[in-house]
Amino acid sequence: MKKVLAILCSAFIALSTAACGENSASNSAASVSSASSVSNSASETTSKSVYSDSMIDVEFKGLSNQSGLDGELFIGLTVKNKSSKDITVALKDVYIDDAMMQTGSGVPLKILPGKSGTGVFFGKNSTKPDDIKKIGFKVYLLDDSTNHLETTKQIEVKLK
């Protein structure tokens, strides 16, 4: 567990440092999460609702990559917490077209009751965002004590 946390922290620091070297607003995580164009390319997908149940609403914001981070793919999501508990959001069983992809977030997406949060999840994938036909994932929810609250059904977003 400590090794996984250390690797995630290292990846976050590397991404943050690489982002500091760019001189435009397109390198920020905010531009990724708003589905704006990010340096190399970004999908033309606009925000769209992809899942809803009694606990959460999920909105897909788009895919992007960033120059200098070859093979890194960023997935932008906005999640609304409809529950009465603080939740932390993670992704699970992520695939791009027909290839599985390991993802992380660098910083956990923690959302207070009744609020929304936008997060960027990243992972290794050599396919350019504009060439991706579909993405699939499950949203994994934890409470403050890291107890499992819910795992959604597989969500698939068709991009083409």
N, C-alpha and C positions, 0 to 999 in steps of 0.2 A: 504494500500500500504506500509506503514511504517513497519507494522508487517511482511509482506511478505519479505521485504528487510532485516529486522532484522533476520528472520529465515534463509534466504539464506546465510547471512554473518556468522551466527552461525554455519551453516552446513559446510561452507568453512573452518572456523577456526578449527572446530572439525576434519575435514578430513586432514587438513594440520598438525595439532598436532599429529594425529594418524600416519601419514606418517613419521614423524620425529623419531618415536620410532623404526622403522625398520632399518636394517643395510645393505640393498642391494639396488642396483639401480632399482630393480623391483618394488619399491614402489612409484615411481614418476609418475606424470600425463603424462610425456613424454612417459614412457613405456606403459601406457594404450593407449595413442593416436597412438602409432606405432604398436599396436596389439601384443606387446610382451607378454610373460608370466608374469602375475602379481600374485605374492604370491600364492593364493589358486588355481586359474585356469583362463584360458582365452580361448576364442574360437580359433579354428585353422584357422579361416577365414583370408585370406590375403586381402589387400586393393583392393577394387573394386569400379568402378564407378557405382553409383546407380541412378543419376539424372543429367540432364543438360537442361538448357533453356538459354534465352538471357541474364539473369542476373547472374546466378551461375552454377557451376559444383559442385556436391557433391560426395565425395568418402567415403565409409564406411570402417573404419579401424579395427573394431572389438569390441568385448564385453569382459569385464573382471570384476573380483571382487578382493578384497584385504583382507588379513587376519586381523582380529580385527574389521572389519566393516561388520558384519554378515547382510545379506539381502540387501546390497548396490550393485547395478549393474552399471558399467561404460560403456558408449557408446562413442567410438572414431569416429570422423568425420573430414574430411578435406574439406573445402569449398573454392572454387576459386571465387572471386568477378570479374565478367566480366563487371560490370556496371561502370559508371563514378562517382558514389557516394560512400562515406564511408557507410558500412553496419554493422549492428549488427545482429548476428544469434542466434535464439532460436529454441527449438523443441516444437512441439505441437501434441496433439492426439497420444501419444506414447503408443504402446502396445507390449507386449512380449507374443508370442503364442496367446492366446485368452484373456489375462488379461491386462487391462489398467494400465499404470504406470505414475505417476506424476514425472516430471524431472526438474532438475535445472542445473546450470553450475558453480555456485560459482563466477566465473569471466566471464563477458560477452565476447563472441567471436566477437571482432570488427575487420573488415577487410577493408583495404584501397583499392581504385580502382586498378584493375589489379593485385592484390596480392592474395595469398592463406593464410588461417589460419587453424590450427588444434585445435579442442576443444574437451573437455571431458564433457559429460553430464551425470548426475547420478540420480539415483532414487532407491526407495525400490522395491525389487523383490526377492523372496526367491528361484527362480530357478537358478541353477548353469549355468554359461555360456555354458558349454559343453552340457547341456541338452536342450538348447533352439533351437527350430526348425525355428522360424521366428521372426523378429522384424519389426514393422511398425512405421512410424512417418511422420509428415509434417515439413518442414523447414519454419520458420517464420522470415521474414526480416524486419528490421526497419532502418530508416535513423538516422542521428545525432540528430534530434529533436524528436526522438522516434515515428515518423509517420510510419504507416504501409506501406511497399513497396510491399510486395508479400507474399503469403502463397502458397507453392507448393501443388501439388496433393499429395495424400497419397503415400508414398514410402514404399515398402515392400521388405525386404531382407530375402531371404530363406537361412537358415544356414545348413539345412540337407535335 
